[in-house]
Amino acid sequence: MDTTNNANKFRRNSLNIIIGFSVFELLLHLYTNAFAGYGYFRDELYYIACSRHLAAGYVDQPPLASYILFISIKLFGDSIFALRLLPALASSITVFITGLMVRKLNGGHFAIILACISISIAPLFLGMNSVYSMNSFDWLFWSLAVYIVIKIIIEGKNNLWIWLGIVLGFGLLNKIDLLWFGAGLLIGLILTPQRKYFKTKWPYVAGIITFIMFSPYIFWNVTHQFATLEFMRRAAEIKYSSQNPVTLISDLILILNPFTIPVWFAGIYFLFLNKDGKTFRAIGYIFLVTFLILIINWHSKAEYLGPAFPMLLAAGGVMIEKFIKIKSMKWLKYSLPIIITLSGIILIPLALPILPVGNFINYSKALGFQPSNSEAHHLEKLPQHYADMFGWKNMASTVSKVYSSLSPEEQKRTVVYAQNYGEAGAVDFFRKDFPLPRVVCGHNNYWFWGPGDTTFTTVIVIGGSKEDHLQTCDSVEQAGVVQSKYAIPYENNLPIFICRHLKIPYKVIWQHVRFFI
């Protein structure tokens, strides 16, 4: 009876700890979204545009995040707080599942605390969940899929395979990196005693469910010249050409908090070398195979490996807890969580926009951090993930002033041409605040949405040079300049041109403005 009572007490107390960390994560994001923050992020404006053009796929993403956003906007609106509500919830649930993983791996209270601290204030995790994107849901789907695999290993229930297929299906409809998860799981099953499941129908049932759910996106690519493959190839060749295995590892150390490294390695040791952890070695292979795929790809960003870390941190918490008990190192029981917590708090402003921008610039300088990005762009005052939150409304306002300077008759035959989906998304989104015409753009899915009615005679062009525009238009005049102090440099001091009377039919021009990257 006492054993049963103790077990129930442990479950209640451990669940309270997990809930506590989950609520903390949620409140931290809700506070940032309500009382701090800078502005709409570049990609958020593009996601909003995609949610207005629902389809089975997009050049640079599967469709699920756009459908979720469509429903979210209908229910909550498109304010920054409303837009980032679901990412905040997703981050909280991911922390919760991480804690549940620890319990399933037979971890105690200390293991739960260590794993939840390590994930909840990791800079990458905080940053990924600070804006709306498919990445928030990606971490959630990875964690949920791993948790189901752990339950399959422990419980062996056949219906869990069905749930795994469903989770992987939704996960792939959100982001295709779940393919790496699938590859790792396949190898993990083959190389461990869990290969016994291949003698049953259930892994195949899970695979069929996943494939059927993911097939609309495959079909979309087949009917759109495999646009996603072109996007991935060009991104690796151009956008992320500066990335390599060294930057992947070095960036990971920083963005996951350097002081969590002992937890990573403890997780690897537990899954591959510890006698208790070997039972769960299959999930270790998921991490290992994903890591090797990203290394072989060569130009992978560190953040791509992020969703594989909750399971590693959960396993690491369990292993360190075992180590402390065996070695009687009580000092480590207190010092490691405290060090990770304090260092994480110091790094929070680098991941969440909780400081006024001027204070942030001074703070980052005091820590010795220079503005950085993974796309080889020159930066001045802010890192890319913050700089891309500035300037969009000002850009739309500037374009609107140029548009308003035209006669009412000419306005009817005018469109805006944007150089990238951020600029196009800004003009689209802020049309509710300013008089603006339709926007066209050759970047990613904007190209597939097309130029629409091509009877226009005037084009307001954001950026570029007069000399270039004169190659396609008879008349070109600069009518404004976009100036945004903290915006990413290539979106600052942008000239706005009024171009009239195309020399070349727009349908011909359209074939040359397409770029997927």
Helices and strands as residue ranges (DSSP letters): H 2-35, H 42-51, H 64-76, H 80-83, H 85-104, H 109-120, H 123-128, H 134-155, H 159-174, H 178-190, G 193-199, H 202-222, H 227-234, I 235-239, H 245-255, G 258-260, H 261-272, G 277-280, H 281-297, G 302-308, H 309-327, H 330-351, H 357-367, H 384-387, H 392-404, H 408-411, E 414-418, H 421-429, G 430-432, E 439-441, H 445-449, E 458-462, H 466-469, E 473-482, G 489-491, E 494-502, H 506-510
